[in-house]
Amino acid sequence: MTTPRPTILTSRHRALIAAVRPANRAQLRQWLRIALEINLPRAPRMPDHQSPLDYLAHAFFANAHPRDCVVWACRGGGKTFYAAVATALDLIFKPGVEVRILGGSLEQSRRMHHHLRALFDKPALANLLDARPTERRLTLINKSSVEIMAQSHTSVRGSRPQILRCDEAELFDPDIWEAAQLTTRSKQCGDTFVRGAIEALSTHHTPTGLMSQLISDNARTQFRWSVTDVLEQCPPSRPCAPCPLEPDCAGAAKLGAGHITIDDAITLKSRTDEATWNAEMLCNAPRRTDAVYPEFNPDTHTITLDPPITDDLRWIAGMDFGLRNPTAILIACLDDCGVLRIIDEHIRADTRLADHIESIRASRWPQPAWIGVDPAGHQRSDQTGISPITLLRKHNLAIRARRSPVELGLRLVRARFKPAGGSPTLFIHQRCTGLIRSLSEYRLAPNGAPKKDGPDHAADALRYLVLNLDRPYANQFIKYA
């Protein structure tokens, strides 16, 4: 019995296959393998992750809702390359489509364009070009085109593509990102109606960046893959036990294909710290080395049930004053075991203090025994001549406004989140989304002090509450002569 010879595909064969539009995910994978010589794993290797093929199928078939998507991938995980592959598929099979590439920098946009030009250098695709690609533009004979854009209002606001691919979205200027949301337009492209769509691709390494917002708002289809999902297939001869990647991989690399070599991944892991590896290569939570409250973990400290309103609960509140900046009010209860639960929040900007007082009065929760506030609230208003604390007391609200160093209040909150011994004694109800976001995004400035840049208001209200609850009283001894 003779062994059949492997089929050898010529450039002409690949070009013929490249002209056939894939009809489903399996055909798309085969098309990529034959036309572009890209071998993709069929499925992700890690739970709750997706594969690059999942993203390419979403981008090409465009039949999932929502059409806009965000790709959270590891460093070197091929997100820029696969976005170029998605662009090539669009250009080939959606005649007349217009795609724009917007990177976190012009250099990043050029990287994707470089990948795209390399794809069309392949013999299977080269005959589809209308003309020699330029440094910023590529056009096919079917009138499809792609062009890179600069991070500027002039470039973004003057464009009307069907598809906008934003690479390294974490580096975007917020104003440019907002302007980009109004650029896309739907269009009939041959037999395909292409809906306007924006795709954001990036690593996610800071809790306060654009990617944090895109991932948390759930308004886009989400894809995530880590270094483990794109590792090359690990040979059976290589044992798992002594491998530095084993805690992350757990043998998953023995299955499927990928483009990051095992040796490269081991080298990368040896060069970096655990927090950076977890954030930028495993695509876990972003680094929190500069977090004000690194002890806070939404999985640990968030609760879903309301406490029964009984006599053994003590109701208290915390408040941070603001006008143009938000005023934040937190409603909490304290049980007999000393466990503090933040049950509700009221966060509003451009609102009079009288309206905030009314919201406390109208709350569905019991009235607080006292409210911990910023001692700066003793200062009189230039307009009314009355201080905020005085106004609160005029409405029969008990106020505590102890003066103390900021660091003391921070330590007291941290001690409740993660005491040196025992279980946490501070929990936050999931409805308090403003406080949860504030605690996650609250960062330290280079001088070690908390930044006053937005996420501090609800966090400050919590600090005033805990400070006035937990700050120990000091006995003062005076010696008389």
MARPAGU-276930 format. One record per residue (C-alpha): x, y, z; residue number from 1. Coordinates in steps of 0.05 Angstrom, whole numbers, always signed. Each point is the difference from the previous one (the first is absolute). Example, Ala and Ser with C-alpha at 12.3 -4.5 7.8 and 13.67 -1.06 7.14 Angstrom:
REM MARPAGU-276930
node xx->+246	yy->-90	zz->+156	num->1
node xx->+27	yy->+69	zz->-13	num->2
//
This chain:
REM MARPAGU-276930
node xx->+0	yy->+0	zz->+0	num->1
node xx->+29	yy->+66	zz->-21	num->2
node xx->-6	yy->+64	zz->+41	num->3
node xx->-38	yy->+54	zz->-38	num->4
node xx->+42	yy->+60	zz->-18	num->5
node xx->-19	yy->+66	zz->+34	num->6
node xx->-37	yy->+48	zz->-45	num->7
node xx->+45	yy->+56	zz->-24	num->8
node xx->-38	yy->+65	zz->-13	num->9
node xx->+28	yy->+45	zz->-53	num->10
node xx->-8	yy->+75	zz->+0	num->11
node xx->-54	yy->-8	zz->-53	num->12
node xx->-38	yy->-49	zz->+44	num->13
node xx->+4	yy->+47	zz->+59	num->14
node xx->-24	yy->+59	zz->-42	num->15
node xx->-60	yy->-41	zz->-24	num->16
node xx->-18	yy->-19	zz->+72	num->17
node xx->+11	yy->+72	zz->+23	num->18
node xx->-56	yy->+22	zz->-48	num->19
node xx->-51	yy->-45	zz->+35	num->20
node xx->-37	yy->+35	zz->+56	num->21
node xx->-3	yy->-40	zz->+65	num->22
node xx->-72	yy->-15	zz->+20	num->23
node xx->+11	yy->-20	zz->+73	num->24
node xx->+52	yy->-2	zz->+56	num->25
node xx->+30	yy->-67	zz->-22	num->26
node xx->+8	yy->+24	zz->-71	num->27
node xx->+31	yy->+65	zz->+24	num->28
node xx->+52	yy->-39	zz->+39	num->29
node xx->+16	yy->-42	zz->-61	num->30
node xx->+2	yy->+62	zz->-45	num->31
node xx->+51	yy->+32	zz->+47	num->32
node xx->+42	yy->-63	zz->+1	num->33
node xx->+2	yy->-8	zz->-75	num->34
node xx->-3	yy->+71	zz->-28	num->35
node xx->+42	yy->+34	zz->+53	num->36
node xx->+37	yy->-59	zz->+32	num->37
node xx->-26	yy->+19	zz->+69	num->38
node xx->-15	yy->-58	zz->+46	num->39
node xx->-47	yy->+20	zz->+56	num->40
node xx->-23	yy->-40	zz->+60	num->41
node xx->-74	yy->-19	zz->-4	num->42
node xx->-14	yy->+21	zz->+72	num->43
node xx->+30	yy->+38	zz->+58	num->44
node xx->+40	yy->-38	zz->+51	num->45
node xx->-20	yy->+39	zz->+62	num->46
node xx->-70	yy->+4	zz->+32	num->47
node xx->-39	yy->+64	zz->-16	num->48
node xx->+49	yy->+18	zz->-55	num->49
node xx->-10	yy->+3	zz->-75	num->50
node xx->+47	yy->-17	zz->-58	num->51
node xx->+24	yy->+45	zz->-56	num->52
node xx->-45	yy->-42	zz->-46	num->53
node xx->-60	yy->+21	zz->+42	num->54
node xx->+18	yy->+73	zz->-13	num->55
node xx->+12	yy->-11	zz->-75	num->56
node xx->-67	yy->-36	zz->-8	num->57
node xx->-36	yy->+57	zz->+36	num->58
node xx->+34	yy->+53	zz->-42	num->59
node xx->-10	yy->-36	zz->-67	num->60
node xx->-70	yy->-28	zz->+6	num->61
node xx->-26	yy->+60	zz->+40	num->62
node xx->-62	yy->-37	zz->+21	num->63
node xx->+8	yy->+6	zz->+76	num->64
node xx->-29	yy->+56	zz->+42	num->65
node xx->+28	yy->+47	zz->+21	num->66
node xx->+43	yy->+9	zz->-62	num->67
node xx->+49	yy->+47	zz->+34	num->68
node xx->+52	yy->-40	zz->+38	num->69
node xx->+59	yy->+6	zz->+47	num->70
node xx->+60	yy->-47	zz->-3	num->71
node xx->+40	yy->-6	zz->+64	num->72
node xx->+64	yy->-39	zz->-17	num->73
node xx->+69	yy->-11	zz->+29	num->74
node xx->+63	yy->+35	zz->-22	num->75
node xx->+26	yy->-33	zz->-63	num->76
node xx->-65	yy->-39	zz->-5	num->77
node xx->-12	yy->+18	zz->-73	num->78
node xx->-57	yy->+50	zz->+8	num->79
node xx->+30	yy->+48	zz->-50	num->80
node xx->+15	yy->-56	zz->-49	num->81
node xx->-69	yy->-31	zz->+6	num->82
node xx->-33	yy->+68	zz->-9	num->83
node xx->+40	yy->+5	zz->-65	num->84
node xx->-27	yy->-70	zz->-20	num->85
node xx->-71	yy->+23	zz->+16	num->86
node xx->+12	yy->+61	zz->-44	num->87
node xx->+26	yy->-43	zz->-57	num->88
node xx->-63	yy->-44	zz->+3	num->89
node xx->-44	yy->+62	zz->-2	num->90
node xx->+36	yy->+29	zz->-59	num->91
node xx->-2	yy->-64	zz->-40	num->92
node xx->-72	yy->-21	zz->+11	num->93
node xx->-37	yy->+66	zz->+11	num->94
node xx->+10	yy->+39	zz->-65	num->95
node xx->+4	yy->+75	zz->+10	num->96
node xx->+7	yy->-4	zz->+76	num->97
node xx->+40	yy->+55	zz->+33	num->98
node xx->+42	yy->-18	zz->+61	num->99
node xx->+39	yy->+49	zz->+42	num->100
node xx->+56	yy->-17	zz->+49	num->101
node xx->+9	yy->+46	zz->+60	num->102
node xx->+56	yy->-18	zz->+48	num->103
node xx->+19	yy->+26	zz->+68	num->104
node xx->+56	yy->+32	zz->-39	num->105
node xx->+15	yy->+9	zz->-74	num->106
node xx->+56	yy->-51	zz->+9	num->107
node xx->-51	yy->-51	zz->+26	num->108
node xx->-45	yy->+13	zz->-61	num->109
node xx->+60	yy->-12	zz->-45	num->110
node xx->+13	yy->-67	zz->+32	num->111
node xx->-68	yy->-25	zz->-19	num->112
node xx->+7	yy->+28	zz->-69	num->113
node xx->+67	yy->-35	zz->-7	num->114
node xx->-32	yy->-67	zz->+19	num->115
node xx->-55	yy->+13	zz->-51	num->116
node xx->+50	yy->+15	zz->-56	num->117
node xx->+38	yy->-64	zz->+17	num->118
node xx->-65	yy->-40	zz->-7	num->119
node xx->-13	yy->+29	zz->-70	num->120
node xx->+72	yy->-16	zz->-19	num->121
node xx->-20	yy->-74	zz->+3	num->122
node xx->-10	yy->-30	zz->-69	num->123
node xx->-72	yy->-20	zz->+15	num->124
node xx->-19	yy->+74	zz->+11	num->125
node xx->+49	yy->+41	zz->-40	num->126
node xx->-43	yy->+1	zz->-63	num->127
node xx->-57	yy->+33	zz->+39	num->128
node xx->+37	yy->+66	zz->+9	num->129
node xx->-22	yy->+59	zz->-43	num->130
node xx->+67	yy->+35	zz->+6	num->131
node xx->+64	yy->-2	zz->+41	num->132
node xx->-18	yy->+14	zz->+73	num->133
node xx->+24	yy->+66	zz->+29	num->134
node xx->+24	yy->+12	zz->+71	num->135
node xx->-71	yy->+18	zz->+22	num->136
node xx->-48	yy->-31	zz->-50	num->137
node xx->-16	yy->-65	zz->-34	num->138
node xx->-53	yy->-10	zz->-54	num->139
node xx->-26	yy->-63	zz->-35	num->140
node xx->-27	yy->-7	zz->-70	num->141
node xx->-70	yy->-10	zz->+30	num->142
node xx->+4	yy->+72	zz->+26	num->143
node xx->+9	yy->-21	zz->+73	num->144
node xx->+50	yy->+43	zz->+37	num->145
node xx->+35	yy->+9	zz->+66	num->146
node xx->+36	yy->+61	zz->+27	num->147
node xx->+36	yy->+17	zz->+64	num->148
node xx->-20	yy->+61	zz->+40	num->149
node xx->+38	yy->+45	zz->+48	num->150
node xx->-22	yy->+14	zz->+71	num->151
node xx->-28	yy->+68	zz->-17	num->152
node xx->-70	yy->+31	zz->-3	num->153
node xx->+12	yy->+20	zz->-73	num->154
node xx->+15	yy->-72	zz->-20	num->155
node xx->-55	yy->-32	zz->+41	num->156
node xx->-57	yy->+49	zz->-11	num->157
node xx->+9	yy->+1	zz->-76	num->158
node xx->-6	yy->-75	zz->-10	num->159
node xx->-63	yy->-43	zz->-14	num->160
node xx->+23	yy->-73	zz->-4	num->161
node xx->-43	yy->-61	zz->+9	num->162
node xx->+50	yy->-31	zz->+48	num->163
node xx->+47	yy->+35	zz->+48	num->164
node xx->+54	yy->-43	zz->+33	num->165
node xx->+32	yy->+33	zz->+61	num->166
node xx->+66	yy->-31	zz->+20	num->167
node xx->+29	yy->+9	zz->+70	num->168
node xx->-62	yy->+36	zz->+24	num->169
node xx->+30	yy->+6	zz->+69	num->170
node xx->+45	yy->+55	zz->-28	num->171
node xx->-56	yy->+41	zz->-32	num->172
node xx->-13	yy->+72	zz->+16	num->173
node xx->-70	yy->+0	zz->+31	num->174
node xx->-23	yy->+57	zz->-45	num->175
node xx->+23	yy->-36	zz->-63	num->176
node xx->-36	yy->-63	zz->+23	num->177
node xx->-64	yy->+38	zz->+11	num->178
node xx->+5	yy->+33	zz->-69	num->179
node xx->+12	yy->-69	zz->-32	num->180
node xx->-67	yy->-25	zz->+25	num->181
node xx->-36	yy->+41	zz->-52	num->182
node xx->+41	yy->-20	zz->-61	num->183
node xx->-27	yy->-66	zz->-27	num->184
node xx->-55	yy->-7	zz->-53	num->185
node xx->-35	yy->-63	zz->-25	num->186
node xx->+3	yy->-17	zz->-73	num->187
node xx->-20	yy->-53	zz->-51	num->188
node xx->+65	yy->-32	zz->-23	num->189
node xx->-14	yy->-49	zz->-57	num->190
node xx->-46	yy->-54	zz->+27	num->191
node xx->+16	yy->+20	zz->+73	num->192
node xx->-32	yy->+55	zz->+40	num->193
node xx->+56	yy->+24	zz->+45	num->194
node xx->-23	yy->+31	zz->+65	num->195
node xx->+42	yy->+56	zz->+28	num->196
node xx->+44	yy->-28	zz->+55	num->197
node xx->+57	yy->+20	zz->+46	num->198
node xx->+50	yy->-51	zz->+25	num->199
node xx->+47	yy->+16	zz->+58	num->200
node xx->+61	yy->-44	zz->+11	num->201
node xx->+50	yy->+9	zz->+57	num->202
node xx->+36	yy->-27	zz->+60	num->203
node xx->-33	yy->+20	zz->+66	num->204
node xx->+52	yy->+22	zz->+50	num->205
node xx->-31	yy->+57	zz->+40	num->206
node xx->-66	yy->+1	zz->+38	num->207
node xx->-13	yy->+73	zz->-19	num->208
node xx->+10	yy->-4	zz->-76	num->209
node xx->-47	yy->-5	zz->-59	num->210
node xx->+2	yy->-76	zz->-1	num->211
node xx->-26	yy->-3	zz->+71	num->212
node xx->-60	yy->+41	zz->-22	num->213
node xx->-12	yy->-41	zz->-63	num->214
node xx->+3	yy->-66	zz->+37	num->215
node xx->-44	yy->+21	zz->+58	num->216
node xx->-57	yy->+32	zz->-39	num->217
node xx->-20	yy->-65	zz->-37	num->218
node xx->-22	yy->+40	zz->-61	num->219
node xx->+46	yy->-39	zz->-47	num->220
node xx->+13	yy->-72	zz->-17	num->221
node xx->+62	yy->-19	zz->+39	num->222
node xx->+59	yy->-45	zz->-18	num->223
node xx->+59	yy->-16	zz->+45	num->224
node xx->+60	yy->-45	zz->-10	num->225
node xx->+63	yy->-8	zz->+40	num->226
node xx->+70	yy->-25	zz->-15	num->227
node xx->-24	yy->-70	zz->+18	num->228
node xx->-53	yy->+3	zz->-55	num->229
node xx->+51	yy->+16	zz->-54	num->230
node xx->+59	yy->-44	zz->+21	num->231
node xx->+29	yy->-47	zz->-52	num->232
node xx->-20	yy->-73	zz->+9	num->233
node xx->+44	yy->-28	zz->+55	num->234
node xx->+32	yy->-66	zz->-21	num->235
node xx->-18	yy->-63	zz->+40	num->236
node xx->+74	yy->-10	zz->+15	num->237
node xx->+3	yy->+65	zz->+40	num->238
node xx->-21	yy->-14	zz->+73	num->239
node xx->-47	yy->+48	zz->+35	num->240
node xx->+26	yy->-7	zz->+71	num->241
node xx->+64	yy->+42	zz->-4	num->242
node xx->-28	yy->+51	zz->-50	num->243
node xx->-8	yy->+71	zz->+27	num->244
node xx->-64	yy->+7	zz->-41	num->245
node xx->-34	yy->-60	zz->+32	num->246
node xx->-38	yy->+41	zz->+53	num->247
node xx->-31	yy->+41	zz->-55	num->248
node xx->-7	yy->-53	zz->-54	num->249
node xx->-15	yy->-63	zz->+39	num->250
node xx->+15	yy->-41	zz->-62	num->251
node xx->-48	yy->+37	zz->-46	num->252
node xx->+56	yy->+15	zz->-50	num->253
node xx->+4	yy->-75	zz->-16	num->254
node xx->-62	yy->+12	zz->-43	num->255
node xx->-10	yy->+44	zz->-61	num->256
node xx->+46	yy->+50	zz->-34	num->257
node xx->+27	yy->+70	zz->+14	num->258
node xx->+54	yy->+49	zz->-21	num->259
node xx->+37	yy->+17	zz->+65	num->260
node xx->+55	yy->-52	zz->+13	num->261
node xx->+6	yy->-34	zz->+67	num->262
node xx->+72	yy->+23	zz->+9	num->263
node xx->-18	yy->+73	zz->-15	num->264
node xx->-57	yy->-1	zz->+50	num->265
node xx->+45	yy->-29	zz->+54	num->266
node xx->+52	yy->+54	zz->-14	num->267
node xx->-52	yy->+55	zz->+3	num->268
node xx->-26	yy->-26	zz->+67	num->269
node xx->+69	yy->-2	zz->+29	num->270
node xx->+11	yy->+74	zz->-16	num->271
node xx->-61	yy->+30	zz->+34	num->272
node xx->-36	yy->+3	zz->+66	num->273
node xx->-62	yy->-40	zz->+18	num->274
node xx->-48	yy->+60	zz->-3	num->275
node xx->+23	yy->+19	zz->-70	num->276
node xx->-2	yy->-72	zz->-25	num->277
node xx->-71	yy->-9	zz->+27	num->278
node xx->-25	yy->+64	zz->-30	num->279
node xx->+35	yy->+4	zz->-68	num->280
node xx->+11	yy->-74	zz->-17	num->281
node xx->-54	yy->-39	zz->+36	num->282
node xx->-52	yy->+55	zz->-10	num->283
node xx->-23	yy->-2	zz->+72	num->284
node xx->-16	yy->+62	zz->+39	num->285
node xx->+44	yy->+61	zz->-15	num->286
node xx->+60	yy->+16	zz->+44	num->287
node xx->-19	yy->+34	zz->+64	num->288
node xx->+69	yy->+19	zz->+25	num->289
node xx->-21	yy->+73	zz->+4	num->290
node xx->-70	yy->-13	zz->+26	num->291
node xx->-22	yy->+38	zz->+63	num->292
node xx->-38	yy->-62	zz->+22	num->293
node xx->+35	yy->-61	zz->-30	num->294
node xx->-35	yy->-41	zz->+54	num->295
node xx->-68	yy->+13	zz->-33	num->296
node xx->-25	yy->-58	zz->-41	num->297
node xx->-70	yy->+4	zz->-30	num->298
node xx->-6	yy->-76	zz->+1	num->299
node xx->+14	yy->+0	zz->+74	num->300
node xx->-30	yy->+64	zz->+25	num->301
node xx->-63	yy->+7	zz->-42	num->302
node xx->-67	yy->-26	zz->+27	num->303
node xx->-67	yy->-11	zz->-35	num->304
node xx->-50	yy->-6	zz->+57	num->305
node xx->-33	yy->+56	zz->+40	num->306
node xx->+5	yy->-7	zz->+75	num->307
node xx->-66	yy->-8	zz->+38	num->308
node xx->-18	yy->+65	zz->+34	num->309
node xx->+3	yy->-20	zz->+73	num->310
node xx->+14	yy->+35	zz->+66	num->311
node xx->+69	yy->-30	zz->+7	num->312
node xx->+26	yy->+39	zz->-61	num->313
node xx->+29	yy->+69	zz->+8	num->314
node xx->-10	yy->+46	zz->-61	num->315
node xx->+54	yy->+51	zz->-16	num->316
node xx->+24	yy->+39	zz->-62	num->317
node xx->+60	yy->+33	zz->-32	num->318
node xx->+0	yy->+62	zz->-43	num->319
node xx->+49	yy->+37	zz->-45	num->320
node xx->-21	yy->+70	zz->-20	num->321
node xx->+0	yy->+25	zz->-71	num->322
node xx->-36	yy->+46	zz->-48	num->323
node xx->+32	yy->-2	zz->-69	num->324
node xx->+34	yy->-64	zz->+25	num->325
node xx->-48	yy->-53	zz->+24	num->326
node xx->-26	yy->-2	zz->+70	num->327
node xx->+3	yy->-72	zz->+24	num->328
node xx->-44	yy->-28	zz->+56	num->329
node xx->+7	yy->-72	zz->+24	num->330
node xx->-52	yy->-35	zz->+43	num->331
node xx->+26	yy->-55	zz->+44	num->332
node xx->-19	yy->-47	zz->+56	num->333
node xx->+42	yy->-28	zz->+57	num->334
node xx->-18	yy->-66	zz->+33	num->335
node xx->+15	yy->-26	zz->+70	num->336
node xx->+63	yy->-35	zz->-25	num->337
node xx->+29	yy->+65	zz->-26	num->338
node xx->-10	yy->-18	zz->-73	num->339
node xx->-14	yy->+63	zz->-42	num->340
node xx->-41	yy->-5	zz->-63	num->341
node xx->-8	yy->+56	zz->-50	num->342
node xx->-71	yy->-10	zz->-24	num->343
node xx->-15	yy->+59	zz->-46	num->344
node xx->+31	yy->+61	zz->-32	num->345
node xx->-22	yy->+68	zz->-25	num->346
node xx->+50	yy->+34	zz->-46	num->347
node xx->-20	yy->+63	zz->-37	num->348
node xx->+36	yy->+61	zz->-30	num->349
node xx->-28	yy->+70	zz->-10	num->350
node xx->-51	yy->-10	zz->+55	num->351
node xx->-15	yy->+44	zz->+60	num->352
node xx->+15	yy->-24	zz->+70	num->353
node xx->-74	yy->+8	zz->+17	num->354
node xx->-17	yy->-51	zz->-53	num->355
node xx->+51	yy->-48	zz->+28	num->356
node xx->-30	yy->+9	zz->+69	num->357
node xx->-69	yy->-16	zz->-29	num->358
node xx->+28	yy->-64	zz->-31	num->359
node xx->+24	yy->-22	zz->+69	num->360
node xx->-68	yy->+16	zz->+29	num->361
node xx->-37	yy->-37	zz->-55	num->362
node xx->+45	yy->-62	zz->+2	num->363
node xx->-34	yy->-67	zz->+7	num->364
node xx->+51	yy->-18	zz->+53	num->365
node xx->-3	yy->+20	zz->+73	num->366
node xx->+26	yy->+70	zz->+15	num->367
node xx->+74	yy->-2	zz->+18	num->368
node xx->+19	yy->+10	zz->+73	num->369
node xx->+56	yy->+45	zz->-25	num->370
node xx->+36	yy->+19	zz->-65	num->371
node xx->+76	yy->+2	zz->-5	num->372
node xx->+21	yy->+59	zz->-43	num->373
node xx->+61	yy->+40	zz->-23	num->374
node xx->+22	yy->+48	zz->+55	num->375
node xx->+8	yy->+52	zz->-56	num->376
node xx->-76	yy->+4	zz->+2	num->377
node xx->+7	yy->+48	zz->+59	num->378
node xx->+20	yy->+55	zz->-49	num->379
node xx->-55	yy->+50	zz->-15	num->380
node xx->-27	yy->+8	zz->-70	num->381
node xx->+16	yy->+66	zz->-34	num->382
node xx->-72	yy->+2	zz->-26	num->383
node xx->-41	yy->-21	zz->+61	num->384
node xx->+46	yy->+16	zz->+57	num->385
node xx->-17	yy->-69	zz->+29	num->386
node xx->+46	yy->-59	zz->+1	num->387
node xx->-23	yy->-67	zz->-28	num->388
node xx->+6	yy->-33	zz->+69	num->389
node xx->-42	yy->+55	zz->+31	num->390
node xx->-54	yy->-10	zz->-53	num->391
node xx->-1	yy->-75	zz->+12	num->392
node xx->-8	yy->+11	zz->+75	num->393
node xx->-56	yy->+50	zz->-12	num->394
node xx->-38	yy->-59	zz->-31	num->395
node xx->+12	yy->-41	zz->+64	num->396
node xx->+53	yy->-45	zz->-30	num->397
node xx->+55	yy->-21	zz->+48	num->398
node xx->+68	yy->+14	zz->-29	num->399
node xx->+69	yy->-27	zz->+16	num->400
node xx->+59	yy->+37	zz->-31	num->401
node xx->+64	yy->-22	zz->+35	num->402
node xx->+65	yy->+29	zz->-25	num->403
node xx->+56	yy->-49	zz->-12	num->404
node xx->+55	yy->-16	zz->-50	num->405
node xx->-25	yy->-31	zz->-65	num->406
node xx->+46	yy->-59	zz->+10	num->407
node xx->-35	yy->-19	zz->+65	num->408
node xx->-67	yy->-4	zz->-35	num->409
node xx->+30	yy->-41	zz->-56	num->410
node xx->+31	yy->-49	zz->+50	num->411
node xx->-67	yy->-9	zz->+35	num->412
node xx->-36	yy->-16	zz->-65	num->413
node xx->+56	yy->-48	zz->-21	num->414
node xx->-4	yy->-35	zz->+67	num->415
node xx->-74	yy->-14	zz->-11	num->416
node xx->+11	yy->-26	zz->-71	num->417
node xx->+58	yy->-45	zz->+21	num->418
node xx->+13	yy->-4	zz->+75	num->419
node xx->+66	yy->-29	zz->+24	num->420
node xx->-40	yy->-56	zz->+33	num->421
node xx->-70	yy->-24	zz->-13	num->422
node xx->-51	yy->+13	zz->-55	num->423
node xx->-17	yy->+66	zz->-35	num->424
node xx->-48	yy->+46	zz->+37	num->425
node xx->-19	yy->+46	zz->-58	num->426
node xx->-45	yy->-20	zz->-57	num->427
node xx->-34	yy->+40	zz->-56	num->428
node xx->-67	yy->-16	zz->-32	num->429
node xx->+4	yy->-11	zz->-75	num->430
node xx->-49	yy->+58	zz->-13	num->431
node xx->+55	yy->+48	zz->+24	num->432
node xx->+33	yy->+1	zz->-69	num->433
node xx->+30	yy->+69	zz->+9	num->434
node xx->+36	yy->-20	zz->+64	num->435
node xx->+24	yy->-66	zz->-29	num->436
node xx->+28	yy->+35	zz->-61	num->437
node xx->+30	yy->+54	zz->+44	num->438
node xx->+36	yy->-50	zz->+44	num->439
node xx->+26	yy->-38	zz->-61	num->440
node xx->+26	yy->+62	zz->-36	num->441
node xx->+25	yy->+41	zz->+60	num->442
node xx->+75	yy->+8	zz->-12	num->443
node xx->+62	yy->+28	zz->+34	num->444
node xx->+38	yy->+59	zz->-30	num->445
node xx->+76	yy->-5	zz->-6	num->446
node xx->+7	yy->+36	zz->+67	num->447
node xx->-39	yy->-55	zz->+34	num->448
node xx->-63	yy->+41	zz->+13	num->449
node xx->-68	yy->-21	zz->-30	num->450
node xx->-15	yy->+34	zz->-66	num->451
node xx->-57	yy->+51	zz->-1	num->452
node xx->-23	yy->-16	zz->-71	num->453
node xx->-71	yy->-26	zz->+3	num->454
node xx->-4	yy->-69	zz->+34	num->455
node xx->+15	yy->+31	zz->+68	num->456
node xx->-69	yy->+27	zz->+19	num->457
node xx->-36	yy->-64	zz->+19	num->458
node xx->+64	yy->-28	zz->+29	num->459
node xx->+8	yy->+62	zz->+43	num->460
node xx->-72	yy->-8	zz->+25	num->461
node xx->+18	yy->-70	zz->+22	num->462
node xx->+63	yy->+25	zz->+34	num->463
node xx->-38	yy->+52	zz->+40	num->464
node xx->-51	yy->-53	zz->+21	num->465
node xx->+51	yy->-51	zz->+22	num->466
node xx->+45	yy->+52	zz->+33	num->467
node xx->-56	yy->+27	zz->+43	num->468
node xx->-22	yy->-71	zz->+17	num->469
node xx->+67	yy->-32	zz->+15	num->470
node xx->+48	yy->+55	zz->+21	num->471
node xx->+19	yy->-16	zz->+72	num->472
node xx->-11	yy->+52	zz->+52	num->473
node xx->+64	yy->+24	zz->+34	num->474
node xx->+0	yy->+15	zz->+74	num->475
node xx->+39	yy->+64	zz->+15	num->476
node xx->+36	yy->+4	zz->+67	num->477
node xx->+17	yy->+69	zz->+26	num->478
node xx->+50	yy->+6	zz->+58	num->479
node xx->-13	yy->+57	zz->+46	num->480
node xx->+58	yy->+31	zz->+37	num->481
//
